[in-house]
Amino acid sequence: MLSRHRRALISLFQRIHDLEADRYGKRLLALEIQEELLVRITRAESAVRRWREANTAVKRQLASPGKSRDEARKLKEQHAAGEERIRQQKELLSVLRSIGDAVAFIYGDRWELKQLVWHPEPGFITGKRGTRLERGILRAAFAHGAIAVMNDLTHTLRHGDITIFNEDGTFALMEAKSGRGGNHSRSARQLAAIDKIGAYLTTDVREVEGGTWRRVEAAEHPVHHFEAMTRLARNLPPGGWLVEEVEPGLHYAIIDTAGGNERVEPMLQQALGGRTAIFALPVNEMKQARLAYYPFPLCLRDTEVLFRFYNGDFVAFVFVELNRVNEALARHGLSVQASGDDEFPWQILDGTQGEHGVHYLGYHPLGRLAAEFLRLDWLLNNIVVNGAGETMRREFERGAAAQQASRTEAP
């Protein structure tokens, strides 16, 4: 899988951790990391293009008549091998862009950056008009003492071409235009999208189809179990598994996959130990989530563990015991139950509000338990009870009251 790139990736992971430890003293390390990402992403994209072209030629050969069964079989095997090479290069590209995300999250406010992901993913850097100009702007920004990230090196920064970071975590988005004309309507759309994002970041309100988005500040800064997951992965025995209750009702399970994935399910059954009312989240699937979660290179605190994680050498799961959640929520008059809806998995019941005291918690905030090892008690306190949860309940109460008033006034 990623074994050929092990040394380079571990080196990049280490430089990310070094940068995080002294983000302004080692400011130029942010440029150095991006320069290497440019080289490696370009190389991987070129490999994808070559294998796609080769497979297109193979498909043409398959489509031509007069082949024996053995010739057709060999061509199909060749095509399958090409598809596997493409998959591997795409996997490498994903890891490299997660490193680019880490640079952005070291300097930017995570809640602000999260808003930039709601836009189509960019295409390849190779062959893109304007890339040379973007590189020039990136290098010039650092030469003048600024901190910048080239957006195409990330999964998250999807508005504009270059993001310039301020010391307070705020940022400015820049569109790089060469002045050669081009598609003016496309440029206008891009600038309008940047203006819209800027207005939302300033006002915390924006209108969308079907309603209004309103950002609510969390009562506390997020807290995580980075060290706990890192320690479990570091101590994982070859061919074995580990499970730990890292806080009441929150369990981490990690399984070595050196012997194959067929052992994962029976090991999970052992890890669960007969527990019921479990909400489960697979950590490894979150590698493919493009939802501006805090990047894994900043979550796992050991470079060797990071490489093994991205290489698929182990799988990890997060389990939440809903009965323990309800014990913690009982003093607030709240309870949780599974909704059966994948998009909004938790139904929050407010016993003080009767039939109107029902709202839902979406997969995105719950996914943070696995995507960034968020503490369960933080999620409950800031999303379910206080902060966003409190605001949500007020909105539901206001909506219920308005609905009751309209019923009363109706003829």
N, C-alpha and C positions, 0 to 999 in steps of 0.2 A: 504494500500500500504506500505508505510514506517513508519507508525505510531508507530509500536512496537519498532522502532529503533530511535525514535525522540531524546531522551535525549542523546544517544551516538553520533549521527550525529551532533547535535548542539554543543556538547562538542568538537568534532573534528574540526568543522568549526571555533570555537573560538580559538582553539590552532593554527590553520593555520594563523589566523589574528594576533595572538600574535607573532608567528614566523616571519611573514612578517615585523612586526614593529621593530624587533630587531634580524635580522637573524643570526648574529654572536654572540651577547651576549647571545642568547637563543639557541645556536647551538644544544645542547643535546635534545631540544624539537623536533627537526627533527627526531632523533632516537626514541623518545618516541611515536611520531605519527605513525611511521612505525611499531613499535612493536605492537601497537594496530591494525593497518591495517592487519598485518600478522594474528593475532588471528581471527579477524572478517571475513577476506576473506577466511581463511581456514574453518571457521564454515559455511559460506554461500555455499562454494563449496561442502562441505560434505552434506549439505541439498539438493543441486541440485542432487548429485549422488543418495541419498536415494530416492528422488521422481522419478527419472528416472527409478530406479530399480523397484519401486512399480508400475509405469505405464507400464513397460514391462510385469510384472506379470498380470496386468489387461488385457492387450492386448492378452496375451495367453489365459486367461479365455474367453475373447470375441470370440476368434477364435475357441474354442472348441465347438462341437455340443451339442444340447439338451437343449438349454436355452430358457426359456420363454421370451416373449416380455418385461415383467416387469423386469426380471433379467438383460436382455441386456441393458435396459434403465438405470438401476442403475449403471451398470458397466461403461457405457458411461459417466454418470455424475461424477463418481469417477475419471475416466481418465481426464475429463475436469478440475476437481478440482486440480488434480495433476499437470496438465499443467500450471494452474494459479499460483500454488505455485512455480513452476520452474521459471516462468516469474518474479515473485516478487523477488526471490533470485537473479536472473540475474540483475534485476534493482538495487538491493542493491549493487551487485558487481561493477556495473558501477559507482555508486556514490562513493564507497570506492576508486576505482582507480582514479577518478577525484581528490580526496583528495591527493593521491600519486602524481598525476601530479602537483598539486599546490606546493608540497614540491620541486619538481624538478625545476619548473619555478621561485620559490623564489631565487634559487641559480644560475640557468643557464641562458645564453643568449637565449632569445626566438627564435631568428632566427636560432641559431645553433641547438637548441633542435628540432625545426620543421623538420629538416632533418632526425631525427631518427625514425619518424613514418612510413616511407615508407618501410615497412617490414611486413610479416604476423603477426597477433596478437598472443600472447603467449597462451598456454593452461592453464589448472588449475595448481596452485601451489601444491595442494595436490597430492601426488603420483608421483611428479616429482623427478627424481634422481638428486642429487646435491643441493637440496634446503637447507639441513642442512649446507653444506659448504658455500653457499651464505649468510645465516644468520650469520655464524661465521665471514665471511669477513666484513659484514656490521657493526657488533658490534666492531670488531677489528679496523676498520677505524675510528670510533668515539673515541675509547679508545686512539688512537694515535693522536688525534687532527684534523682529517680530516672530511670532510662532504661527505657523500655517500648516494645514493638512490638505493634500491633494485628494479631492473627494472620491475619485475613481479608485483609490487604494483602499476604500472601506466598503462595508455593507450598509452603513447607517447614513452617511452624508450624501443624500440624493438630490439636494437642491443646490444649484450653482456648481462651480468647478473647483473653487478654492475656498476654504474656510479659514479666516483669520481669528485667532483667539486672543481675548483680553485676559488680564490677570485675575479678574473677578469671575471668570468662567463664562462670561458672555462672549459672543462671537459675531462676526460680520460675514455674510455670504457674498462671494464674488463670481460673476460670470465673465469668463475670459473670451473676448471676441477679437479676432485678428484684424477686423476692419476691411475684409475683402468682400463685403456684401453678404451673401448667403440667404438663408430662409428667414426673412424679417418677421413673419407671423410666428414662427417657432420661437425666435428670440423674445418676442413680445409675451408669449405664453410663459416662457421661463422666468422672465422678470416679474410678471404678474404673480406667479406662484411664489417667488421669493418675497414679494411685498406682502402677500397673504400670510405667509409663515411669520414674517416680521411683525405684522399686526397682532397675530395670535400670541406670539411670545411677549409682546408688550402689554396686551389687554387681558390675556388668559381667556378670551372668548372668541369663538368663531361660529359662523352659521354653516351648517352642512345640510345635505339633503335629508329631510326627515326630522330636523331639530337643531339644537344648539349644543356645541361642545363648550364645557366650562371646566377649566383646570382648578383643582383644589389642592392647596399645599398640605403636605403631610405634617403631622404634629412633630415628628422626630426625624432625624437623619437616619437613613436605612442602616440596619445592622445585619451582619451575615455570619455564616458558618464556614468561611473560607478555610480556616485552619483545620477544622474537623474533617472536611472532605479531603483535603490534601493529606492529612495524617492517615486516614483510612486507606487511600490509594497507595501511599508510601509503604504501608505495613501489610498490604494485601499479599497473602502467600501464593506462590505459583500453583495454578489450578484450583485455588480455593475461593472462599468468599468471606466477607465480614459484614456484620450489621451492627448498628449502634443507635441508641435513642439519644440524639444530640440535645434534645430538650423535650419536656413532657409532650407526648403525642406526635413528635416528629422523629422519624427514623430514616437513617441512610443505610442503604444496602449496596454493596459493591462486589462484583463477581469477575474473576479472571476468565478471559475467553480464549486462553492459549489452547485449551483442549477442544475448542469448538463451541458454537452457540447453542447446541442441542442440550447442554447441561444447564442453561440459564433458568428455564422454567422450573425444574425440580428444585434447584437451589433457592429460587424465589419462594417456593412453597415452604421450604424449611425456614427461610428468613422471616416470613410472615408469622410463623408459629401458631397458626390457627386463629389469628386476629380477624375480627369482622369489622364491617363499616369502615373500610380502608379506602382512602383516596390516594391513588398512585400516579406518579409522574416519572416518565423515563428521562433521565438526564441526557443521554447520548442523542436523543432526537432533537434536543434543543440546540445542537450544533448547527442545524439547518434552519432554525427559526430566525427570520430576518425582521425582528421586532424591536431592535434597539435595546435588548437586554444588556446588562453590564457584561463586557466581553470576558470570555473564559480565560484569556491570558492574564487578566487582572484578578481572577477569582481563585485559580489554582496556584498555590504559592511555591511550587517546585517545578523546575523546567523539565525534569525527566518525567514527572507525573503528567505534565501538560502534553508532552509528546506521546506518551502511551495512551492518553485519553483520545487525542485526535487520531492516533493510529488504530484505534479500536481494540486495544489490548485488554480493556476491561469495560464492563458496562455498569452503570450506576443508576439507582432508583431512589426516589424520595417517596415515603409513605406517611400519610397523615391519618391519625385515628380521629374520626369525627366525634366519637363519644368524649374524648379528651378535650376537643375543641369546644364542645357544648358545655363541659364542666367550667371552662374558662369564661364562656360567654353568659352563663346563667345569671351572674350577679348584675348583668346589664339588661336582663329581660330578653336576651336574644338566643337564638339557636340556629343550627345549620343542618340542612339535609341535602342529599344528592338530588339534583333536579332531573337528571336524565338527558340534559341538553349539553352537547359537547362544547358549544360556544359559551354557555353560562352554566358551569357545572354545579355551583353552590346556590341553593335557595336560602336566603337569610330571612328568618321569621322573627318579627318583633311582637312579643306577646302582649305588649302594652297598647298595640294599635289595632287589635282585632283583625278583621278580614282585610284591612288595608295595609297591615304591617308586613308585607311581603315584598322583597326585592331580590335581585340576583347579583352574584359576583362572577365576573367573566373569567375566561381561561387565561387572558393575558396577565392580569395581576397574580393569579394563582400560579401561573407558569414560572414566576420569578422564584418560587421555592426551589425549583430544579434548575432554572437557567442561570441563576446567580446565587443560589444557596442562601436565600433570604431567611431570616429567622421567622418562625411561625408566630411567636408572640408579637413581633413587630407588625406582621401582616394583620393580625386580629386587632391590635390596638389602633393602627393607623388607617386601615382600609375598611374594616368591618364595624368597629365601634366609634372611633373618633375620626376627625379629618374627613376623608372622602365618604366614609360610611355615614357619619352624622349628616353631612350635606345631602347624601342620597335619600336618607330617611325624611329629611325636611322637605325635599322635593316631592317625595311620594305623598307626604301628608298634605302639602299644598295642592297637589293634583287631586287627591281624594276629596279635599274640602271643596275645590272648585267644581268637581264632578257632582258632589252632593248639592251644592248651591244651584247648579244648572237644573238638577232634577226637581229641586224645590220650586224654582221659578217657572218651570215649564207649565204651560196651561193644561 
